[in-house]
């Protein structure tokens, strides 16, 4: 009977030692997984920031192109209005001169 109790006690001690070993391994695994998770999060954050930076650069490039196009359109419109103004001015001068010639004759 004593021998059976000693075997049971020895088995319990082995089980407890194995349980402690398993707990240590689980803690070790948990720390490793936590570290891997943090590394993955940092990597994803870095990639996300790179994508955001790239998208911002693309948007800035698009805005610059649009600003250049608008500036060119503004210049073309100003040139068009200036040409129209010059044409209308020339027509007005011609009409005034014709009116003066009709009224006072060509001297």
N, CA, C and O atoms as CSV, one atom per row, in Angstrom:
chain,resi,resn,atom,element,x,y,z
A,1,UNK,N,N,0.814,-1.191,0.000
A,1,UNK,CA,C,0.000,0.000,0.000
A,1,UNK,C,C,0.865,1.265,0.000
A,1,UNK,O,O,0.588,2.211,-0.736
A,2,UNK,N,N,1.892,1.273,0.814
A,2,UNK,CA,C,2.802,2.417,0.874
A,2,UNK,C,C,3.471,2.637,-0.479
A,2,UNK,O,O,3.674,3.766,-0.926
A,3,UNK,N,N,3.801,1.527,-1.102
A,3,UNK,CA,C,4.441,1.618,-2.413
A,3,UNK,C,C,3.497,2.244,-3.437
A,3,UNK,O,O,3.932,3.029,-4.280
A,4,UNK,N,N,2.233,1.908,-3.373
A,4,UNK,CA,C,1.223,2.462,-4.283
A,4,UNK,C,C,1.080,3.959,-4.051
A,4,UNK,O,O,0.988,4.729,-5.007
A,5,UNK,N,N,1.060,4.377,-2.790
A,5,UNK,CA,C,0.964,5.800,-2.461
A,5,UNK,C,C,2.194,6.561,-2.963
A,5,UNK,O,O,2.082,7.676,-3.471
A,6,UNK,N,N,3.347,5.952,-2.817
A,6,UNK,CA,C,4.576,6.588,-3.300
A,6,UNK,C,C,4.559,6.726,-4.815
A,6,UNK,O,O,5.015,7.735,-5.353
A,7,UNK,N,N,4.031,5.709,-5.511
A,7,UNK,CA,C,3.917,5.775,-6.969
A,7,UNK,C,C,2.943,6.880,-7.391
A,7,UNK,O,O,3.187,7.626,-8.339
A,8,UNK,N,N,1.825,6.957,-6.650
A,8,UNK,CA,C,0.824,7.995,-6.941
A,8,UNK,C,C,1.432,9.377,-6.714
A,8,UNK,O,O,1.259,10.286,-7.526
A,9,UNK,N,N,2.145,9.519,-5.601
A,9,UNK,CA,C,2.782,10.800,-5.283
A,9,UNK,C,C,3.813,11.152,-6.345
A,9,UNK,O,O,3.886,12.301,-6.782
A,10,UNK,N,N,4.607,10.179,-6.762
A,10,UNK,CA,C,5.611,10.418,-7.794
A,10,UNK,C,C,4.941,10.795,-9.105
A,10,UNK,O,O,5.422,11.677,-9.817
A,11,UNK,N,N,3.834,10.134,-9.432
A,11,UNK,CA,C,3.097,10.439,-10.662
A,11,UNK,C,C,2.528,11.860,-10.594
A,11,UNK,O,O,2.576,12.594,-11.581
A,12,UNK,N,N,1.991,12.246,-9.435
A,12,UNK,CA,C,1.458,13.594,-9.258
A,12,UNK,C,C,2.559,14.645,-9.408
A,12,UNK,O,O,2.358,15.694,-10.021
A,13,UNK,N,N,3.718,14.342,-8.839
A,13,UNK,CA,C,4.848,15.275,-8.955
A,13,UNK,C,C,5.287,15.403,-10.412
A,13,UNK,O,O,5.600,16.499,-10.878
A,14,UNK,N,N,5.307,14.267,-11.137
A,14,UNK,CA,C,5.660,14.314,-12.554
A,14,UNK,C,C,4.613,15.111,-13.333
A,14,UNK,O,O,4.939,15.928,-14.194
A,15,UNK,N,N,3.341,14.849,-13.005
A,15,UNK,CA,C,2.260,15.590,-13.673
A,15,UNK,C,C,2.367,17.088,-13.406
A,15,UNK,O,O,2.191,17.907,-14.308
A,16,UNK,N,N,2.657,17.431,-12.155
A,16,UNK,CA,C,2.787,18.850,-11.803
A,16,UNK,C,C,3.987,19.469,-12.514
A,16,UNK,O,O,3.911,20.597,-13.001
A,17,UNK,N,N,5.086,18.736,-12.572
A,17,UNK,CA,C,6.271,19.230,-13.276
A,17,UNK,C,C,5.964,19.415,-14.762
A,17,UNK,O,O,6.364,20.405,-15.374
A,18,UNK,N,N,5.244,18.440,-15.331
A,18,UNK,CA,C,4.865,18.565,-16.744
A,18,UNK,C,C,3.910,19.742,-16.947
A,18,UNK,O,O,4.012,20.475,-17.931
A,19,UNK,N,N,2.981,19.913,-16.004
A,19,UNK,CA,C,2.034,21.020,-16.077
A,19,UNK,C,C,2.766,22.346,-16.026
A,19,UNK,O,O,2.458,23.260,-16.791
A,20,UNK,N,N,3.749,22.457,-15.115
A,20,UNK,CA,C,4.544,23.677,-15.019
A,20,UNK,C,C,5.323,23.923,-16.316
A,20,UNK,O,O,5.434,25.058,-16.779
A,21,UNK,N,N,5.855,22.854,-16.886
A,21,UNK,CA,C,6.595,22.972,-18.145
A,21,UNK,C,C,5.665,23.448,-19.271
A,21,UNK,O,O,6.030,24.309,-20.071
A,22,UNK,N,N,4.468,22.875,-19.314
A,22,UNK,CA,C,3.480,23.259,-20.326
A,22,UNK,C,C,3.100,24.730,-20.152
A,22,UNK,O,O,2.982,25.469,-21.129
A,23,UNK,N,N,2.909,25.149,-18.887
A,23,UNK,CA,C,2.575,26.553,-18.622
A,23,UNK,C,C,3.690,27.473,-19.099
A,23,UNK,O,O,3.424,28.514,-19.700
A,24,UNK,N,N,4.946,27.089,-18.831
A,24,UNK,CA,C,6.093,27.894,-19.278
A,24,UNK,C,C,6.120,27.985,-20.803
A,24,UNK,O,O,6.343,29.055,-21.369
A,25,UNK,N,N,5.891,26.849,-21.456
A,25,UNK,CA,C,5.893,26.835,-22.917
A,25,UNK,C,C,4.752,27.688,-23.469
A,25,UNK,O,O,4.918,28.400,-24.459
A,26,UNK,N,N,3.586,27.605,-22.812
A,26,UNK,CA,C,2.449,28.429,-23.248
A,26,UNK,C,C,2.747,29.916,-23.084
A,26,UNK,O,O,2.435,30.716,-23.967
A,27,UNK,N,N,3.351,30.287,-21.951
A,27,UNK,CA,C,3.730,31.682,-21.744
A,27,UNK,C,C,4.736,32.142,-22.789
A,27,UNK,O,O,4.639,33.242,-23.334
A,28,UNK,N,N,5.708,31.267,-23.055
A,28,UNK,CA,C,6.722,31.564,-24.053
A,28,UNK,C,C,6.066,31.741,-25.431
A,28,UNK,O,O,6.390,32.676,-26.164
A,29,UNK,N,N,5.156,30.847,-25.768
A,29,UNK,CA,C,4.439,30.907,-27.038
A,29,UNK,C,C,3.567,32.159,-27.116
A,29,UNK,O,O,3.481,32.803,-28.162
A,30,UNK,N,N,2.926,32.493,-26.004
A,30,UNK,CA,C,2.082,33.684,-25.963
A,30,UNK,C,C,2.920,34.948,-26.191
A,30,UNK,O,O,2.516,35.842,-26.936
A,31,UNK,N,N,4.082,35.013,-25.547
A,31,UNK,CA,C,4.974,36.169,-25.740
A,31,UNK,C,C,5.435,36.256,-27.193
A,31,UNK,O,O,5.487,37.336,-27.780
A,32,UNK,N,N,5.768,35.100,-27.758
A,32,UNK,CA,C,6.212,35.065,-29.149
A,32,UNK,C,C,5.092,35.534,-30.081
A,32,UNK,O,O,5.319,36.322,-30.999
A,33,UNK,N,N,3.881,35.035,-29.828
A,33,UNK,CA,C,2.734,35.438,-30.644
A,33,UNK,C,C,2.436,36.927,-30.485
A,33,UNK,O,O,2.100,37.606,-31.455
A,34,UNK,N,N,2.559,37.427,-29.264
A,34,UNK,CA,C,2.338,38.861,-29.020
A,34,UNK,C,C,3.368,39.690,-29.790
A,34,UNK,O,O,3.028,40.709,-30.391
A,35,UNK,N,N,4.615,39.252,-29.769
A,35,UNK,CA,C,5.665,39.956,-30.499
A,35,UNK,C,C,5.398,39.909,-32.002
A,35,UNK,O,O,5.545,40.917,-32.694
A,36,UNK,N,N,5.008,38.740,-32.503
A,36,UNK,CA,C,4.693,38.614,-33.929
A,36,UNK,C,C,3.517,39.513,-34.307
A,36,UNK,O,O,3.515,40.133,-35.371
A,37,UNK,N,N,2.524,39.578,-33.428
A,37,UNK,CA,C,1.369,40.436,-33.670
A,37,UNK,C,C,1.791,41.905,-33.721
A,37,UNK,O,O,1.361,42.646,-34.604
A,38,UNK,N,N,2.624,42.320,-32.782
A,38,UNK,CA,C,3.101,43.703,-32.776
A,38,UNK,C,C,3.915,44.013,-34.027
A,38,UNK,O,O,3.785,45.092,-34.606
A,39,UNK,N,N,4.754,43.065,-34.443
A,39,UNK,CA,C,5.539,43.267,-35.663
A,39,UNK,C,C,4.625,43.371,-36.882
A,39,UNK,O,O,4.843,44.210,-37.756
A,40,UNK,N,N,3.606,42.521,-36.937
A,40,UNK,CA,C,2.647,42.544,-38.042
A,40,UNK,C,C,1.889,43.860,-38.054
A,40,UNK,O,O,1.685,44.452,-39.114
A,41,UNK,N,N,1.468,44.323,-36.871
A,41,UNK,CA,C,0.758,45.598,-36.784
A,41,UNK,C,C,1.656,46.751,-37.239
A,41,UNK,O,O,1.215,47.642,-37.965
A,42,UNK,N,N,2.900,46.723,-36.810
A,42,UNK,CA,C,3.839,47.777,-37.203
A,42,UNK,C,C,4.061,47.749,-38.708
A,42,UNK,O,O,4.118,48.798,-39.350
A,43,UNK,N,N,4.188,46.553,-39.272
A,43,UNK,CA,C,4.374,46.419,-40.717
A,43,UNK,C,C,3.156,46.929,-41.477
A,43,UNK,O,O,3.288,47.647,-42.469
A,44,UNK,N,N,1.968,46.553,-41.004
A,44,UNK,CA,C,0.742,47.027,-41.653
A,44,UNK,C,C,0.595,48.540,-41.534
A,44,UNK,O,O,0.162,49.201,-42.478
A,45,UNK,N,N,0.953,49.086,-40.378
A,45,UNK,CA,C,0.891,50.537,-40.185
A,45,UNK,C,C,1.852,51.233,-41.141
A,45,UNK,O,O,1.514,52.253,-41.741
A,46,UNK,N,N,3.057,50.672,-41.277
A,46,UNK,CA,C,4.049,51.248,-42.188
A,46,UNK,C,C,3.538,51.223,-43.628
A,46,UNK,O,O,3.641,52.215,-44.349
A,47,UNK,N,N,2.986,50.078,-44.038
A,47,UNK,CA,C,2.451,49.965,-45.397
A,47,UNK,C,C,1.284,50.916,-45.608
A,47,UNK,O,O,1.155,51.530,-46.667
A,48,UNK,N,N,0.438,51.032,-44.597
A,48,UNK,CA,C,-0.694,51.952,-44.680
A,48,UNK,C,C,-0.207,53.391,-44.822
A,48,UNK,O,O,-0.728,54.148,-45.641
A,49,UNK,N,N,0.789,53.766,-44.027
A,49,UNK,CA,C,1.345,55.117,-44.117
A,49,UNK,C,C,1.969,55.364,-45.486
A,49,UNK,O,O,1.852,56.457,-46.041
A,50,UNK,N,N,2.637,54.337,-46.031
A,50,UNK,CA,C,3.234,54.481,-47.362
A,50,UNK,C,C,2.155,54.687,-48.416
A,50,UNK,O,O,2.312,55.504,-49.323
A,51,UNK,N,N,1.051,53.939,-48.294
A,51,UNK,CA,C,-0.057,54.095,-49.242
A,51,UNK,C,C,-0.680,55.484,-49.129
A,51,UNK,O,O,-1.003,56.117,-50.134
A,52,UNK,N,N,-0.842,55.943,-47.896
A,52,UNK,CA,C,-1.413,57.278,-47.684
A,52,UNK,C,C,-0.491,58.337,-48.279
A,52,UNK,O,O,-0.953,59.263,-48.945
A,53,UNK,N,N,0.804,58.202,-48.039
A,53,UNK,CA,C,1.776,59.153,-48.578
A,53,UNK,C,C,1.737,59.147,-50.101
A,53,UNK,O,O,1.745,60.205,-50.730
A,54,UNK,N,N,1.694,57.964,-50.687
A,54,UNK,CA,C,1.648,57.845,-52.147
A,54,UNK,C,C,0.367,58.470,-52.695
A,54,UNK,O,O,0.403,59.189,-53.694
A,55,UNK,N,N,-0.758,58.199,-52.045
A,55,UNK,CA,C,-2.038,58.759,-52.501
A,55,UNK,C,C,-2.024,60.283,-52.380
A,55,UNK,O,O,-2.517,60.978,-53.269
A,56,UNK,N,N,-1.464,60.806,-51.292
A,56,UNK,CA,C,-1.364,62.258,-51.138
A,56,UNK,C,C,-0.501,62.864,-52.235
A,56,UNK,O,O,-0.811,63.933,-52.761
A,57,UNK,N,N,0.587,62.173,-52.579
A,57,UNK,CA,C,1.457,62.668,-53.644
A,57,UNK,C,C,0.700,62.669,-54.978
A,57,UNK,O,O,0.799,63.621,-55.751
A,58,UNK,N,N,-0.049,61.605,-55.238
A,58,UNK,CA,C,-0.837,61.536,-56.464
A,58,UNK,C,C,-1.864,62.667,-56.514
A,58,UNK,O,O,-2.036,63.316,-57.545
A,59,UNK,N,N,-2.537,62.891,-55.399
A,59,UNK,CA,C,-3.539,63.962,-55.354
A,59,UNK,C,C,-2.889,65.328,-55.556
A,59,UNK,O,O,-3.433,66.179,-56.259
A,60,UNK,N,N,-1.723,65.537,-54.938
A,60,UNK,CA,C,-1.012,66.801,-55.134
A,60,UNK,C,C,-0.595,66.982,-56.582
A,60,UNK,O,O,-0.702,68.079,-57.131
A,61,UNK,N,N,-0.118,65.905,-57.203
A,61,UNK,CA,C,0.250,65.968,-58.621
A,61,UNK,C,C,-0.971,66.316,-59.473
A,61,UNK,O,O,-0.889,67.144,-60.380
A,62,UNK,N,N,-2.100,65.678,-59.174
A,62,UNK,CA,C,-3.335,65.962,-59.906
A,62,UNK,C,C,-3.749,67.422,-59.723
A,62,UNK,O,O,-4.163,68.083,-60.675
A,63,UNK,N,N,-3.634,67.913,-58.496
A,63,UNK,CA,C,-3.994,69.318,-58.246
A,63,UNK,C,C,-3.085,70.277,-59.007
A,63,UNK,O,O,-3.545,71.285,-59.544
A,64,UNK,N,N,-1.793,69.959,-59.049
A,64,UNK,CA,C,-0.864,70.801,-59.792
A,64,UNK,C,C,-1.199,70.804,-61.276
A,64,UNK,O,O,-1.178,71.853,-61.921
A,65,UNK,N,N,-1.510,69.617,-61.823
A,65,UNK,CA,C,-1.888,69.534,-63.236
A,65,UNK,C,C,-3.151,70.334,-63.502
A,65,UNK,O,O,-3.240,71.064,-64.489
A,66,UNK,N,N,-4.123,70.192,-62.615
A,66,UNK,CA,C,-5.373,70.923,-62.779
A,66,UNK,C,C,-5.143,72.431,-62.682
A,66,UNK,O,O,-5.732,73.203,-63.439
A,67,UNK,N,N,-4.290,72.844,-61.753
A,67,UNK,CA,C,-3.979,74.273,-61.613
A,67,UNK,C,C,-3.316,74.802,-62.888
A,67,UNK,O,O,-3.623,75.905,-63.341
A,68,UNK,N,N,-2.409,74.012,-63.462
A,68,UNK,CA,C,-1.766,74.428,-64.720
A,68,UNK,C,C,-2.779,74.523,-65.849
A,68,UNK,O,O,-2.731,75.454,-66.652
A,69,UNK,N,N,-3.691,73.568,-65.913
A,69,UNK,CA,C,-4.731,73.605,-66.942
A,69,UNK,C,C,-5.622,74.831,-66.777
A,69,UNK,O,O,-5.954,75.509,-67.749
A,70,UNK,N,N,-6.003,75.105,-65.532
A,70,UNK,CA,C,-6.846,76.281,-65.272
A,70,UNK,C,C,-6.109,77.568,-65.614
A,70,UNK,O,O,-6.702,78.502,-66.155
A,71,UNK,N,N,-4.832,77.617,-65.304
A,71,UNK,CA,C,-4.032,78.801,-65.631
A,71,UNK,C,C,-3.960,78.994,-67.149
A,71,UNK,O,O,-4.057,80.115,-67.648
A,72,UNK,N,N,-3.790,77.890,-67.869
A,72,UNK,CA,C,-3.749,77.956,-69.337
A,72,UNK,C,C,-5.101,78.392,-69.889
A,72,UNK,O,O,-5.161,79.201,-70.814
A,73,UNK,N,N,-6.185,77.862,-69.329
A,73,UNK,CA,C,-7.525,78.265,-69.760
A,73,UNK,C,C,-7.757,79.751,-69.485
A,73,UNK,O,O,-8.348,80.460,-70.299
A,74,UNK,N,N,-7.286,80.208,-68.330
A,74,UNK,CA,C,-7.421,81.620,-67.970
A,74,UNK,C,C,-6.675,82.500,-68.969
A,74,UNK,O,O,-7.181,83.537,-69.399
A,75,UNK,N,N,-5.467,82.075,-69.330
A,75,UNK,CA,C,-4.667,82.839,-70.301
A,75,UNK,C,C,-5.358,82.858,-71.660
A,75,UNK,O,O,-5.432,83.902,-72.307
A,76,UNK,N,N,-5.863,81.705,-72.092
A,76,UNK,CA,C,-6.554,81.644,-73.383
A,76,UNK,C,C,-7.798,82.524,-73.381
A,76,UNK,O,O,-8.087,83.206,-74.364
A,77,UNK,N,N,-8.527,82.504,-72.279
A,77,UNK,CA,C,-9.726,83.326,-72.158
A,77,UNK,C,C,-9.360,84.810,-72.170
A,77,UNK,O,O,-10.023,85.613,-72.827
A,78,UNK,N,N,-8.316,85.166,-71.450
A,78,UNK,CA,C,-7.869,86.565,-71.442
A,78,UNK,C,C,-7.439,86.982,-72.839
A,78,UNK,O,O,-7.775,88.081,-73.280
A,79,UNK,N,N,-6.703,86.127,-73.546
A,79,UNK,CA,C,-6.294,86.433,-74.920
A,79,UNK,C,C,-7.502,86.591,-75.828
A,79,UNK,O,O,-7.536,87.482,-76.677
A,80,UNK,N,N,-8.499,85.720,-75.649
A,80,UNK,CA,C,-9.719,85.784,-76.453
A,80,UNK,C,C,-10.454,87.105,-76.208
A,80,UNK,O,O,-10.871,87.778,-77.150
A,81,UNK,N,N,-10.605,87.463,-74.933
A,81,UNK,CA,C,-11.289,88.724,-74.612
A,81,UNK,C,C,-10.501,89.932,-75.119
A,81,UNK,O,O,-11.089,90.909,-75.582
A,82,UNK,N,N,-9.203,89.864,-75.032
A,82,UNK,CA,C,-8.372,90.962,-75.529
A,82,UNK,C,C,-8.537,91.096,-77.046
A,82,UNK,O,O,-8.656,92.204,-77.568
A,83,UNK,N,N,-8.543,89.965,-77.743
A,83,UNK,CA,C,-8.726,89.993,-79.200
A,83,UNK,C,C,-10.105,90.544,-79.552
A,83,UNK,O,O,-10.241,91.351,-80.471
A,84,UNK,N,N,-11.137,90.101,-78.809
A,84,UNK,CA,C,-12.486,90.635,-79.044
A,84,UNK,C,C,-12.543,92.130,-78.771
A,84,UNK,O,O,-13.163,92.887,-79.518
A,85,UNK,N,N,-11.891,92.547,-77.694
A,85,UNK,CA,C,-11.855,93.973,-77.362
A,85,UNK,C,C,-11.202,94.778,-78.479
A,85,UNK,O,O,-11.711,95.823,-78.883
A,86,UNK,N,N,-10.073,94.282,-78.973
A,86,UNK,CA,C,-9.369,94.983,-80.047
A,86,UNK,C,C,-10.224,95.045,-81.305
A,86,UNK,O,O,-10.258,96.068,-81.989
A,87,UNK,N,N,-10.919,93.944,-81.609
A,87,UNK,CA,C,-11.796,93.922,-82.783
A,87,UNK,C,C,-12.927,94.921,-82.642
A,87,UNK,O,O,-13.199,95.693,-83.561
A,88,UNK,N,N,-13.592,94.907,-81.485
A,88,UNK,CA,C,-14.708,95.832,-81.247
A,88,UNK,C,C,-14.205,97.276,-81.256
A,88,UNK,O,O,-14.868,98.168,-81.785
A,89,UNK,N,N,-13.035,97.496,-80.669
A,89,UNK,CA,C,-12.442,98.842,-80.657
A,89,UNK,C,C,-12.172,99.306,-82.085
A,89,UNK,O,O,-12.486,100.442,-82.441
A,90,UNK,N,N,-11.590,98.431,-82.902
A,90,UNK,CA,C,-11.303,98.789,-84.300
A,90,UNK,C,C,-12.596,99.074,-85.056
A,90,UNK,O,O,-12.667,100.011,-85.851
A,91,UNK,N,N,-13.628,98.250,-84.799
A,91,UNK,CA,C,-14.922,98.470,-85.453
A,91,UNK,C,C,-15.535,99.791,-85.011
A,91,UNK,O,O,-16.107,100.517,-85.823
A,92,UNK,N,N,-15.415,100.102,-83.721
A,92,UNK,CA,C,-15.965,101.353,-83.195
A,92,UNK,C,C,-15.232,102.549,-83.807
A,92,UNK,O,O,-15.865,103.534,-84.187
A,93,UNK,N,N,-13.908,102.466,-83.902
A,93,UNK,CA,C,-13.126,103.559,-84.500
A,93,UNK,C,C,-13.528,103.748,-85.962
A,93,UNK,O,O,-13.684,104.873,-86.434
A,94,UNK,N,N,-13.693,102.630,-86.669
A,94,UNK,CA,C,-14.099,102.700,-88.077
A,94,UNK,C,C,-15.466,103.358,-88.206
A,94,UNK,O,O,-15.658,104.219,-89.066
A,95,UNK,N,N,-16.415,102.967,-87.367
A,95,UNK,CA,C,-17.760,103.558,-87.404
A,95,UNK,C,C,-17.701,105.052,-87.098
A,95,UNK,O,O,-18.364,105.856,-87.753
A,96,UNK,N,N,-16.895,105.415,-86.090
A,96,UNK,CA,C,-16.773,106.845,-85.726
A,96,UNK,C,C,-16.181,107.618,-86.894
A,96,UNK,O,O,-16.668,108.695,-87.239
A,97,UNK,N,N,-15.124,107.070,-87.511
A,97,UNK,CA,C,-14.499,107.749,-88.650
A,97,UNK,C,C,-15.458,107.858,-89.829
A,97,UNK,O,O,-15.483,108.882,-90.511
A,98,UNK,N,N,-16.243,106.821,-90.075
A,98,UNK,CA,C,-17.230,106.873,-91.150
A,98,UNK,C,C,-18.266,107.951,-90.864
A,98,UNK,O,O,-18.675,108.689,-91.761
A,99,UNK,N,N,-18.686,108.033,-89.600
A,99,UNK,CA,C,-19.668,109.052,-89.213
A,99,UNK,C,C,-19.109,110.446,-89.386
A,99,UNK,O,O,-19.802,111.343,-89.865
A,100,UNK,N,N,-17.844,110.634,-88.994
A,100,UNK,CA,C,-17.207,111.948,-89.130
A,100,UNK,C,C,-17.080,112.287,-90.610
A,100,UNK,O,O,-17.351,113.423,-90.999
A,101,UNK,N,N,-16.679,111.342,-91.436
A,101,UNK,CA,C,-16.529,111.598,-92.886
A,101,UNK,C,C,-17.868,111.929,-93.513
A,101,UNK,O,O,-17.959,112.813,-94.365
A,102,UNK,N,N,-18.910,111.222,-93.095
A,102,UNK,CA,C,-20.222,111.529,-93.659
A,102,UNK,C,C,-20.695,112.917,-93.266
A,102,UNK,O,O,-21.288,113.650,-94.058
A,103,UNK,N,N,-20.412,113.248,-92.021
A,103,UNK,CA,C,-20.867,114.541,-91.531
A,103,UNK,C,C,-20.040,115.708,-92.076
A,103,UNK,O,O,-20.594,116.721,-92.501
A,104,UNK,N,N,-18.724,115.561,-92.061
A,104,UNK,CA,C,-17.842,116.667,-92.430
A,104,UNK,C,C,-17.174,116.487,-93.792
A,104,UNK,O,O,-16.513,117.389,-94.305
A,105,UNK,N,N,-17.358,115.352,-94.335
A,105,UNK,CA,C,-16.753,115.064,-95.622
A,105,UNK,C,C,-15.285,114.711,-95.476
A,105,UNK,O,O,-14.684,114.850,-94.410
A,106,UNK,N,N,-14.749,114.264,-96.554
A,106,UNK,CA,C,-13.360,113.851,-96.569
A,106,UNK,C,C,-12.508,115.014,-97.007
A,106,UNK,O,O,-12.593,115.386,-98.178
A,107,UNK,N,N,-11.714,115.605,-96.188
A,107,UNK,CA,C,-10.943,116.802,-96.541
A,107,UNK,C,C,-9.509,116.485,-96.678
A,107,UNK,O,O,-8.707,117.371,-96.972
